[in-house]
Amino acid sequence: MDLKKIAKEVSSLVNLVPAIAYGVLLWNDPHFLELLAASFLFFSFFPYYIVEEASKLPRNNVTKTRTVRNFLLSYAAGFAALWVFNAPPIVLAFSASLVAGHILAYFITPHWMMSTHSLLSVQTMTILALTGRLEAIPIFIIFLVFGWARIYLKAHTPMQYLAGGLVGFALTAAAFMAVGG
């Protein structure tokens, strides 16, 4: 059993974690499929893709400007789709917390490698826990498995992994309270 390969495969699943929260939060919405697709594409898949592509380019002001522009375009399209399909306020709040987390992580990363795997899993776990969903429990297990994988791959120290989680909790709790949760 190649643990490094397993850790890499586990790490590659990070985009699916917020989709779990969207699926749970939107389950009974009449526009479930449209909202789920828009949420996954514009708040998870495209931002991850943008980061992956930017990491292959030289780190300079042109790359940084294009990356931030692409982030903002993805988020704007996502919020537009959520608005068109009348997304519930809790979904808008969760999306806003993801945007804040992505942007914060992007600007922190050149100075310190805060874990976005931790950030996203804790954001997902937090929104589910705050809305009383039992699905928060398996997300906690995912958080632990991601932690093992990221630390095993030496992508993060335990402190960087925990910091991502703390930031994710704070952003999501603040967004939840902002919509009257």
N, CA, C and O of each residue as an XYZ file, in Angstrom:
724
protein
N       0.848     -1.178      0.000
C       0.000      0.000      0.000
C       0.896      1.244      0.000
O       1.697      1.438      0.914
N       0.757      2.064     -1.009
C       1.548      3.275     -1.152
C       0.824      4.436     -0.452
O      -0.116      5.009     -1.003
N       1.263      4.770      0.743
C       0.589      5.810      1.525
C       0.681      7.179      0.862
O      -0.244      7.984      0.971
N       1.777      7.447      0.184
C       1.912      8.744     -0.487
C       0.866      8.887     -1.592
O       0.270      9.953     -1.750
N       0.644      7.829     -2.346
C      -0.363      7.858     -3.403
C      -1.761      8.033     -2.814
O      -2.578      8.784     -3.347
N      -2.025      7.343     -1.725
C      -3.324      7.473     -1.052
C      -3.511      8.895     -0.548
O      -4.585      9.472     -0.715
N      -2.481      9.468      0.065
C      -2.569     10.833      0.581
C      -2.831     11.828     -0.546
O      -3.608     12.766     -0.369
N      -2.198     11.638     -1.693
C      -2.435     12.519     -2.839
C      -3.864     12.377     -3.356
O      -4.512     13.372     -3.681
N      -4.346     11.158     -3.429
C      -5.725     10.930     -3.894
C      -6.729     11.556     -2.934
O      -7.692     12.193     -3.363
N      -6.506     11.375     -1.650
C      -7.387     11.977     -0.637
C      -7.384     13.495     -0.803
O      -8.441     14.127     -0.800
N      -6.202     14.074     -0.946
C      -6.086     15.532     -1.081
C      -6.823     16.053     -2.307
O      -7.351     17.164     -2.287
N      -6.863     15.262     -3.371
C      -7.494     15.725     -4.606
C      -9.012     15.839     -4.489
O      -9.653     16.408     -5.373
N      -9.592     15.315     -3.428
C     -11.050     15.341     -3.251
C     -11.570     16.612     -2.593
O     -12.764     16.717     -2.315
N     -10.698     17.573     -2.342
C     -11.078     18.763     -1.578
C     -12.260     19.512     -2.198
O     -13.086     20.057     -1.466
N     -12.357     19.550     -3.518
C     -13.458     20.280     -4.170
C     -14.829     19.708     -3.879
O     -15.834     20.413     -3.969
N     -14.874     18.440     -3.532
C     -16.176     17.804     -3.308
C     -16.775     18.138     -1.946
O     -17.983     17.999     -1.749
N     -15.952     18.571     -1.018
C     -16.435     18.786      0.348
C     -17.478     19.910      0.424
O     -18.546     19.684      0.992
N     -17.221     21.115     -0.123
C     -18.284     22.129     -0.081
C     -19.546     21.690     -0.818
O     -20.652     22.081     -0.443
N     -19.387     20.883     -1.860
C     -20.559     20.400     -2.601
C     -21.480     19.588     -1.698
O     -22.695     19.579     -1.899
N     -20.916     18.909     -0.710
C     -21.743     18.158      0.250
C     -22.647     19.124      1.010
O     -23.843     18.873      1.164
N     -22.073     20.225      1.482
C     -22.880     21.210      2.215
C     -23.957     21.796      1.315
O     -25.114     21.919      1.719
N     -23.573     22.157      0.088
C     -24.576     22.693     -0.830
C     -25.696     21.677     -1.061
O     -26.874     22.033     -1.056
N     -25.329     20.432     -1.261
C     -26.339     19.397     -1.483
C     -27.295     19.263     -0.318
O     -28.506     19.156     -0.512
N     -26.760     19.268      0.889
C     -27.598     19.143      2.091
C     -28.475     20.379      2.273
O     -29.670     20.261      2.544
N     -27.880     21.565      2.124
C     -28.624     22.806      2.351
C     -29.697     23.053      1.295
O     -30.707     23.701      1.568
N     -29.476     22.538      0.095
C     -30.398     22.807     -1.011
C     -31.352     21.659     -1.318
O     -32.174     21.771     -2.227
N     -31.261     20.577     -0.589
C     -31.955     19.342     -0.929
C     -33.417     19.537     -1.323
O     -33.860     18.960     -2.315
N     -34.158     20.316     -0.591
C     -35.597     20.481     -0.859
C     -35.927     21.694     -1.721
O     -37.101     22.005     -1.920
N     -34.922     22.374     -2.229
C     -35.157     23.570     -3.047
C     -35.672     23.171     -4.433
O     -35.188     22.201     -5.016
N     -36.642     23.905     -4.958
C     -37.160     23.561     -6.287
C     -36.113     23.682     -7.407
O     -36.266     23.076     -8.468
N     -35.076     24.447     -7.173
C     -33.995     24.605     -8.162
C     -32.732     23.885     -7.705
O     -31.616     24.354     -7.933
N     -32.924     22.741     -7.055
C     -31.808     21.988     -6.472
C     -30.657     21.785     -7.453
O     -29.521     22.147     -7.146
N     -30.924     21.219     -8.615
C     -29.851     20.891     -9.561
C     -29.135     22.135    -10.085
O     -27.909     22.149    -10.186
N     -29.888     23.166    -10.413
C     -29.278     24.387    -10.923
C     -28.396     25.039     -9.857
O     -27.268     25.446    -10.135
N     -28.918     25.132     -8.651
C     -28.158     25.746     -7.565
C     -26.939     24.919     -7.183
O     -25.866     25.467     -6.929
N     -27.102     23.612     -7.141
C     -25.972     22.739     -6.807
C     -24.878     22.858     -7.862
O     -23.700     22.970     -7.522
N     -25.253     22.835     -9.125
C     -24.265     22.950    -10.206
C     -23.557     24.297    -10.158
O     -22.331     24.357    -10.247
N     -24.314     25.368    -10.020
C     -23.708     26.703     -9.976
C     -22.793     26.847     -8.767
O     -21.693     27.388     -8.878
N     -23.243     26.365     -7.618
C     -22.441     26.462     -6.395
C     -21.133     25.702     -6.538
O     -20.064     26.225     -6.224
N     -21.224     24.464     -7.014
C     -20.020     23.655     -7.165
C     -19.058     24.284     -8.180
O     -17.863     24.408     -7.912
N     -19.577     24.675     -9.329
C     -18.704     25.215    -10.370
C     -18.035     26.518     -9.961
O     -16.816     26.649    -10.073
N     -18.816     27.483     -9.490
C     -18.301     28.832     -9.292
C     -17.657     29.091     -7.927
O     -16.874     30.030     -7.786
N     -17.978     28.270     -6.920
C     -17.398     28.495     -5.596
C     -16.410     27.415     -5.176
O     -15.766     27.534     -4.133
N     -16.285     26.364     -5.978
C     -15.378     25.279     -5.621
C     -14.488     24.883     -6.785
O     -13.270     25.049     -6.714
N     -15.080     24.359     -7.864
C     -14.283     23.831     -8.968
C     -13.430     24.904     -9.639
O     -12.212     24.743     -9.725
N     -14.034     25.997    -10.117
C     -13.264     27.025    -10.815
C     -12.204     27.674     -9.921
O     -11.070     27.836    -10.371
N     -12.516     28.052     -8.679
C     -11.439     28.610     -7.841
C     -10.265     27.643     -7.667
O      -9.109     28.064     -7.710
N     -10.550     26.360     -7.471
C      -9.478     25.371     -7.333
C      -8.666     25.291     -8.631
O      -7.436     25.257     -8.598
N      -9.356     25.261     -9.762
C      -8.694     25.207    -11.066
C      -7.828     26.454    -11.276
O      -6.699     26.355    -11.756
N      -8.353     27.609    -10.919
C      -7.620     28.869    -11.068
C      -6.322     28.824    -10.255
O      -5.269     29.233    -10.745
N      -6.394     28.337     -9.034
C      -5.203     28.229     -8.189
C      -4.206     27.246     -8.799
O      -3.009     27.526     -8.853
N      -4.695     26.103     -9.253
C      -3.808     25.100     -9.852
C      -3.086     25.662    -11.072
O      -1.884     25.454    -11.237
N      -3.812     26.366    -11.917
C      -3.198     26.942    -13.110
C      -2.227     28.063    -12.748
O      -1.156     28.167    -13.345
N      -2.585     28.892    -11.790
C      -1.703     29.995    -11.376
C      -0.419     29.470    -10.755
O       0.634     30.093    -10.887
N      -0.496     28.332    -10.081
C       0.703     27.783     -9.441
C       1.738     27.314    -10.466
O       2.901     27.113    -10.115
N       1.338     27.138    -11.714
C       2.255     26.721    -12.782
C       2.954     27.913    -13.437
O       3.895     27.740    -14.212
N       2.491     29.114    -13.121
C       3.016     30.326    -13.749
C       3.980     31.039    -12.812
O       3.961     30.808    -11.603
N       4.830     31.912    -13.371
C       5.718     32.693    -12.500
C       4.899     33.590    -11.577
O       3.878     34.148    -11.977
N       5.351     33.714    -10.368
C       4.629     34.533     -9.385
C       5.056     35.985     -9.565
O       6.100     36.405     -9.066
N       4.239     36.741    -10.283
C       4.513     38.155    -10.504
C       3.189     38.914    -10.481
O       2.128     38.320    -10.289
N       3.257     40.215    -10.675
C       2.043     41.032    -10.580
C       1.030     40.710    -11.676
O      -0.175     40.783    -11.438
N       1.496     40.357    -12.860
C       0.567     40.012    -13.949
C      -0.200     38.745    -13.596
O      -1.422     38.697    -13.733
N       0.513     37.722    -13.143
C      -0.136     36.465    -12.752
C      -1.099     36.709    -11.600
O      -2.224     36.210    -11.608
N      -0.658     37.477    -10.611
C      -1.512     37.757     -9.451
C      -2.779     38.503     -9.872
O      -3.873     38.177     -9.410
N      -2.637     39.493    -10.740
C      -3.782     40.277    -11.201
C      -4.769     39.399    -11.965
O      -5.976     39.486    -11.743
N      -4.264     38.555    -12.861
C      -5.138     37.659    -13.627
C      -5.836     36.658    -12.714
O      -7.018     36.361    -12.892
N      -5.104     36.146    -11.747
C      -5.684     35.165    -10.832
C      -6.821     35.785    -10.022
O      -7.900     35.203     -9.910
N      -6.578     36.949     -9.467
C      -7.622     37.623     -8.680
C      -8.804     37.970     -9.568
O      -9.952     37.804     -9.156
N      -8.543     38.449    -10.781
C      -9.633     38.752    -11.723
C     -10.466     37.503    -11.998
O     -11.696     37.557    -11.994
N      -9.795     36.384    -12.235
C     -10.524     35.141    -12.522
C     -11.320     34.655    -11.318
O     -12.434     34.152    -11.462
N     -10.732     34.809    -10.113
C     -11.490     34.495     -8.893
C     -12.774     35.322     -8.861
O     -13.867     34.785     -8.685
N     -12.627     36.621     -9.033
C     -13.772     37.520     -8.917
C     -14.827     37.246     -9.988
O     -16.024     37.319     -9.713
N     -14.389     36.932    -11.201
C     -15.346     36.577    -12.256
C     -16.118     35.310    -11.904
O     -17.330     35.239    -12.106
N     -15.417     34.320    -11.382
C     -16.079     33.081    -10.984
C     -17.095     33.339     -9.876
O     -18.226     32.858     -9.933
N     -16.679     34.103     -8.872
C     -17.581     34.394     -7.761
C     -18.777     35.228     -8.212
O     -19.902     34.989     -7.775
N     -18.534     36.206     -9.087
C     -19.639     37.038     -9.583
C     -20.648     36.179    -10.352
O     -21.857     36.332    -10.182
N     -20.148     35.287    -11.187
C     -21.051     34.394    -11.925
C     -21.816     33.499    -10.954
O     -23.005     33.241    -11.142
N     -21.134     33.034     -9.929
C     -21.789     32.188     -8.934
C     -22.891     32.918     -8.195
O     -23.998     32.400     -8.051
N     -22.591     34.122     -7.724
C     -23.623     34.879     -7.012
C     -24.770     35.257     -7.944
O     -25.925     35.289     -7.519
N     -24.467     35.542     -9.206
C     -25.531     35.845    -10.167
C     -26.450     34.630    -10.336
O     -27.673     34.772    -10.350
N     -25.865     33.452    -10.463
C     -26.673     32.237    -10.598
C     -27.489     31.976     -9.340
O     -28.656     31.595     -9.428
N     -26.893     32.176     -8.177
C     -27.636     31.986     -6.930
C     -28.800     32.967     -6.840
O     -29.883     32.612     -6.374
N     -28.579     34.183     -7.282
C     -29.638     35.193     -7.263
C     -30.756     34.823     -8.239
O     -31.935     34.899     -7.894
N     -30.382     34.422     -9.463
C     -31.381     34.069    -10.487
C     -32.286     32.940     -9.990
O     -33.496     32.957    -10.217
N     -31.689     31.960     -9.311
C     -32.468     30.809     -8.842
C     -32.941     30.964     -7.397
O     -33.366     29.992     -6.771
N     -32.865     32.194     -6.868
C     -33.412     32.523     -5.557
C     -32.886     31.600     -4.449
O     -33.660     30.978     -3.723
N     -31.574     31.529     -4.339
C     -30.945     30.678     -3.322
C     -31.326     31.147     -1.916
O     -31.496     32.344     -1.684
N     -31.458     30.219     -0.996
C     -31.757     30.588      0.396
C     -30.607     31.415      0.992
O     -29.451     31.252      0.602
N     -30.935     32.297      1.934
C     -29.902     33.129      2.556
C     -28.733     32.333      3.146
O     -27.593     32.794      3.090
N     -28.990     31.167      3.700
C     -27.917     30.381      4.299
C     -26.915     29.933      3.236
O     -25.720     29.830      3.511
N     -27.400     29.669      2.028
C     -26.514     29.279      0.920
C     -25.677     30.478      0.471
O     -24.493     30.338      0.166
N     -26.299     31.643      0.435
C     -25.547     32.855      0.108
C     -24.471     33.122      1.163
O     -23.349     33.506      0.833
N     -24.823     32.917      2.416
C     -23.853     33.130      3.502
C     -22.697     32.142      3.394
O     -21.537     32.531      3.529
N     -23.000     30.879      3.154
C     -21.946     29.876      3.003
C     -21.046     30.227      1.824
O     -19.823     30.122      1.917
N     -21.653     30.642      0.715
C     -20.882     31.035     -0.464
C     -19.975     32.223     -0.155
O     -18.813     32.248     -0.562
N     -20.508     33.196      0.560
C     -19.688     34.362      0.938
C     -18.519     33.945      1.816
O     -17.420     34.484      1.682
N     -18.746     32.986      2.716
C     -17.639     32.534      3.567
C     -16.585     31.811      2.737
O     -15.393     31.934      3.018
N     -16.999     31.060      1.723
C     -16.034     30.394      0.841
C     -15.213     31.413      0.060
O     -13.998     31.269     -0.074
N     -15.878     32.441     -0.453
C     -15.180     33.497     -1.194
C     -14.156     34.170     -0.281
O     -12.997     34.338     -0.660
N     -14.578     34.547      0.900
C     -13.656     35.203      1.834
C     -12.479     34.288      2.156
O     -11.338     34.744      2.227
N     -12.748     33.016      2.349
C     -11.681     32.066      2.644
C     -10.706     31.897      1.500
O      -9.494     31.880      1.712
N     -11.228     31.770      0.278
C     -10.353     31.638     -0.894
C      -9.460     32.858     -1.058
O      -8.254     32.730     -1.271
N     -10.053     34.033     -0.957
C      -9.284     35.264     -1.152
C      -8.251     35.426     -0.045
O      -7.096     35.756     -0.311
N      -8.664     35.195      1.187
C      -7.730     35.301      2.313
C      -6.566     34.324      2.144
O      -5.406     34.698      2.311
N      -6.878     33.089      1.817
C      -5.825     32.083      1.631
C      -4.890     32.472      0.490
O      -3.677     32.286      0.588
N      -5.448     33.009     -0.584
C      -4.620     33.407     -1.718
C      -3.588     34.457     -1.321
O      -2.437     34.396     -1.754
N      -3.997     35.416     -0.503
C      -3.078     36.480     -0.122
C      -2.151     36.094      1.032
O      -1.084     36.687      1.191
N      -2.547     35.109      1.832
C      -1.685     34.646      2.928
C      -0.609     33.688      2.416
O       0.518     33.694      2.911
N      -0.957     32.869      1.427
C      -0.074     31.795      0.964
C       1.346     32.233      0.620
O       2.276     31.499      0.956
N       1.580     33.369     -0.021
C       2.976     33.721     -0.305
C       3.822     33.925      0.958
O       5.051     33.874      0.907
N       3.153     34.154      2.079
C       3.869     34.421      3.327
C       3.834     33.239      4.294
O       4.759     33.038      5.081
N       2.763     32.469      4.225
C       2.582     31.346      5.145
C       1.561     30.396      4.543
O       0.541     30.857      4.032
N       1.785     29.115      4.582
C       0.949     28.134      3.880
C      -0.245     27.646      4.710
O      -0.300     26.478      5.095
N      -1.188     28.536      4.979
C      -2.408     28.121      5.655
C      -3.117     27.077      4.793
O      -3.166     27.223      3.571
N      -3.656     26.047      5.395
C      -4.272     24.947      4.660
C      -5.676     25.288      4.167
O      -6.575     25.574      4.958
N      -5.847     25.251      2.845
C      -7.191     25.442      2.297
C      -8.006     24.157      2.415
O      -9.236     24.206      2.417
N      -7.337     23.009      2.513
C      -8.068     21.763      2.742
C      -8.777     21.826      4.106
O      -9.939     21.444      4.241
N      -8.056     22.310      5.088
C      -8.635     22.477      6.416
C      -9.726     23.551      6.388
O     -10.810     23.364      6.940
N      -9.425     24.662      5.745
C     -10.367     25.771      5.634
C     -11.703     25.286      5.067
O     -12.756     25.522      5.658
N     -11.653     24.605      3.915
C     -12.886     24.168      3.255
C     -13.636     23.093      4.036
O     -14.865     23.112      4.098
N     -12.898     22.157      4.632
C     -13.598     21.107      5.376
C     -14.239     21.669      6.641
O     -15.342     21.263      7.008
N     -13.565     22.592      7.304
C     -14.169     23.193      8.510
C     -15.308     24.128      8.140
O     -16.300     24.192      8.866
N     -15.201     24.850      7.042
C     -16.326     25.689      6.613
C     -17.557     24.819      6.366
O     -18.663     25.161      6.785
N     -17.358     23.704      5.691
C     -18.460     22.787      5.410
C     -19.026     22.209      6.701
O     -20.240     22.189      6.900
N     -18.147     21.743      7.570
C     -18.574     21.158      8.841
C     -19.320     22.204      9.682
O     -20.334     21.890     10.305
N     -18.827     23.426      9.699
C     -19.427     24.481     10.517
C     -20.829     24.831     10.041
O     -21.750     24.932     10.850
N     -21.001     25.019      8.724
C     -22.340     25.394      8.247
C     -23.339     24.270      8.497
O     -24.503     24.526      8.806
N     -22.889     23.034      8.365
C     -23.788     21.915      8.637
C     -24.111     21.811     10.124
O     -25.258     21.557     10.493
N     -23.119     22.004     10.970
C     -23.352     21.937     12.418
C     -24.274     23.077     12.873
O     -25.187     22.867     13.671
N     -24.023     24.282     12.355
C     -24.835     25.426     12.772
C     -26.281     25.331     12.295
O     -27.171     25.948     12.881
N     -26.516     24.571     11.247
C     -27.890     24.371     10.771
C     -28.481     23.073     11.309
O     -29.545     22.636     10.868
N     -27.786     22.461     12.262
C     -28.303     21.275     12.934
C     -28.285     20.009     12.101
O     -29.096     19.113     12.335
N     -27.403     19.911     11.154
C     -27.346     18.751     10.265
C     -26.350     17.720     10.784
O     -25.216     18.057     11.124
N     -26.774     16.486     10.840
C     -25.897     15.397     11.296
C     -24.767     15.103     10.315
O     -23.793     14.443     10.674
N     -24.889     15.584      9.086
C     -23.842     15.380      8.097
C     -22.534     16.048      8.510
O     -21.488     15.779      7.920
N     -22.586     16.916      9.520
C     -21.367     17.549     10.036
C     -20.413     16.506     10.619
O     -19.198     16.702     10.597
N     -20.944     15.411     11.135
C     -20.100     14.385     11.777
C     -19.155     13.723     10.774
O     -17.954     13.662     11.037
N     -19.649     13.220      9.626
C     -18.690     12.650      8.673
C     -17.721     13.684      8.110
O     -16.602     13.338      7.732
N     -18.133     14.941      8.049
C     -17.214     15.977      7.572
C     -16.064     16.147      8.564
O     -14.937     16.436      8.161
N     -16.340     15.971      9.851
C     -15.255     16.014     10.838
C     -14.242     14.906     10.553
O     -13.036     15.116     10.681
N     -14.728     13.742     10.172
C     -13.824     12.637      9.822
C     -13.019     13.002      8.574
O     -11.825     12.712      8.500
N     -13.663     13.632      7.601
C     -12.959     14.095      6.400
C     -11.884     15.106      6.784
O     -10.771     15.056      6.260
N     -12.207     16.021      7.691
C     -11.233     16.997      8.189
C      -9.998     16.285      8.754
O      -8.867     16.683      8.477
N     -10.220     15.236      9.542
C      -9.100     14.493     10.122
C      -8.291     13.766      9.047
O      -7.061     13.750      9.100
N      -8.971     13.169      8.082
C      -8.281     12.442      7.008
C      -7.484     13.416      6.138
O      -6.339     13.136      5.782
N      -8.084     14.556      5.796
C      -7.341     15.578      5.056
C      -6.107     16.003      5.853
O      -5.024     16.158      5.289
N      -6.270     16.188      7.155
C      -5.148     16.587      7.997
C      -4.011     15.592      7.914
O      -2.850     15.966      7.746
N      -4.359     14.309      8.036
C      -3.323     13.283      7.907
C      -2.630     13.403      6.554
O      -1.401     13.404      6.480
N      -3.424     13.504      5.477
C      -2.861     13.530      4.125
C      -1.963     14.740      3.907
O      -0.855     14.605      3.388
N      -2.427     15.912      4.297
C      -1.662     17.137      4.042
C      -0.370     17.167      4.862
O       0.669     17.616      4.378
N      -0.442     16.692      6.096
C       0.758     16.661      6.941
C       1.695     15.545      6.482
O       2.911     15.733      6.465
N       1.151     14.396      6.111
C       1.964     13.287      5.604
C       2.719     13.701      4.340
O       3.885     13.342      4.172
N       2.071     14.446      3.457
C       2.701     14.913      2.224
C       3.646     16.094      2.462
O       4.291     16.580      1.533
N       3.718     16.539      3.695
C       4.531     17.698      4.072
C       4.101     18.976      3.342
O       4.907     19.878      3.113
N       2.825     19.030      2.987
C       2.263     20.227      2.373
C       2.006     21.289      3.439
O       2.004     22.486      3.151
N       1.789     20.833      4.681
C       1.511     21.747      5.796
C       2.065     21.181      7.086
O       2.264     19.976      7.235
N       2.303     22.082      8.002
C       2.615     21.678      9.369
C       1.276     21.518     10.101
O       0.253     22.001      9.615
N       1.267     20.856     11.244
C       0.012     20.790     12.005
C      -0.560     22.180     12.319
O      -1.777     22.363     12.300
N       0.306     23.155     12.604
C      -0.166     24.512     12.923
C      -0.832     25.157     11.704
O      -1.855     25.826     11.850
N      -0.274     24.970     10.517
C      -0.873     25.528      9.312
C      -2.228     24.879      9.042
O      -3.164     25.536      8.586
N      -2.320     23.587      9.326
C      -3.587     22.884      9.116
C      -4.640     23.381     10.106
O      -5.779     23.643      9.721
N      -4.273     23.510     11.350
C      -5.214     24.006     12.359
C      -5.608     25.455     12.105
O      -6.758     25.834     12.325
N      -4.665     26.261     11.645
C      -4.971     27.673     11.355
C      -6.037     27.771     10.262
O      -6.954     28.586     10.362
N      -5.922     26.951      9.227
C      -6.944     26.950      8.177
C      -8.318     26.630      8.747
O      -9.317     27.237      8.361
N      -8.360     25.672      9.668
C      -9.624     25.310     10.296
C     -10.205     26.425     11.144
O     -11.410     26.674     11.111
N      -9.356     27.091     11.900
C      -9.828     28.203     12.737
C     -10.375     29.342     11.885
O     -11.414     29.922     12.202
N      -9.674     29.656     10.808
C     -10.153     30.712      9.901
C     -11.471     30.284      9.261
O     -12.401     31.085      9.159
N     -11.554     29.032      8.831
C     -12.794     28.531      8.233
C     -13.969     28.613      9.187
O     -15.070     28.999      8.793
N     -13.735     28.247     10.454
C     -14.799     28.328     11.450
C     -15.244     29.775     11.646
O     -16.439     30.069     11.641
N     -14.275     30.675     11.818
C     -14.600     32.081     12.079
C     -15.378     32.708     10.913
O     -16.375     33.396     11.130
N     -14.924     32.469      9.690
C     -15.605     33.048      8.521
C     -17.027     32.512      8.379
O     -17.957     33.272      8.107
N     -17.191     31.227      8.560
C     -18.513     30.618      8.378
C     -19.460     30.998      9.500
O     -20.635     31.270      9.253
N     -18.968     31.021     10.725
C     -19.814     31.434     11.853
C     -20.262     32.881     11.694
O     -21.413     33.212     11.980
N     -19.352     33.745     11.238
C     -19.700     35.156     11.014
C     -20.740     35.289      9.911
O     -21.685     36.068     10.039
N     -20.576     34.534      8.828
C     -21.555     34.595      7.729
C     -22.908     34.054      8.190
O     -23.951     34.598      7.824
N     -22.897     32.998      8.983
C     -24.136     32.414      9.514
C     -24.868     33.442     10.386
O     -26.080     33.622     10.259
N     -24.133     34.105     11.260
C     -24.750     35.109     12.134
C     -25.254     36.298     11.331
O     -26.252     36.914     11.704
N     -24.578     36.633     10.230
C     -24.974     37.777      9.405
C     -26.349     37.581      8.764
O     -27.047     38.556      8.484
N     -26.740     36.324      8.532
C     -28.061     36.076      7.944
C     -29.090     35.710      9.011
O     -30.172     35.210      8.701
N     -28.743     35.962     10.251
C     -29.693     35.747     11.329
C     -29.773     34.338     11.841
O     -30.767     33.951     12.455
N     -28.722     33.549     11.593
C     -28.704     32.156     12.038
C     -28.533     31.997     13.516
O     -28.501     30.873     14.017
